[in-house]
Every structure is written in C-alpha cells, then in structure tokens.
Amino acid sequence: MRRTVGTVVMVTLMAAVAGEAQEEKQVVDPVVVTATTVATPSRQLGVALNVIPGEDFKTYHYSTVDDAFRSIPGVNVTQQGSYGKVSNLSIRGANANQVLILVDGVRVSSPTLGQTDL
C-alpha cells in the first residue's frame, strides 16, 4: 500500500513539473534582411521591396506562389509549360534575369536564365 501511494505521488509531481515546462507561443515581429549593414526601415531603403508574409496565403487563399506574385502591382508572371512548371517573373519592363527572388533569404531564381521553379 505504501509503495502504491509513493508511486502515485511521484507521478503526480512529475506531471506538474512537465506542465510548467511548456512555454507559450511568442509572436515575433517580421525581419527584412537587406544588404545594408545597418537595420533600416523598408520605406527608407530607396529600393522597391515587396514582402509577402505567410499569413497572406491564408487570408487571400493563394494556391501557389505565382498567385501571390500576381497580386503585386507591376509584376508579370509567365508560366513555361503546364501548370506547376517553371515561371518567369518580370517587373515593370525588366526582363526575367534582372529579377532576384529570395525565399527565406535564399536565391530561388536561375542567375542565367531568370527562370524560377516555384
């Protein structure tokens, strides 16, 4: 009997400690990383910059990344082949190999052809 009571007390204490160890979710402000060495607000950069946060995919029901790019004024998306194939993006008259696309800071466009597999 004494062993059973001791086991129940130990399990109860372990469950209480595990419950306290869980942390609440923290909301972190989005960070835009640029080639400047000083943190600068995007409105002061002097370049055209568009950031599509992940929440926009849920809010506007974008089914592909191409759809998200089509929502940006001045961006033209051209697909090469059938649905889901390589896409070309041109911005305000610039051709596809003059457009840099970064996903989480990593280049996803071909530097020579300008094609992007999104």
Secondary structure, DSSP 4 states (H G I P E B T S, - for coil): -HHHHHHHHHHHHHHHHHHHHPPPP---------S-SS---GGGSSS------HHHHHHTT-SSHHHHHHTSTTEEEEE-SSTTS-EEEEETT--GGG---EETTEE-B-TTT-EE--
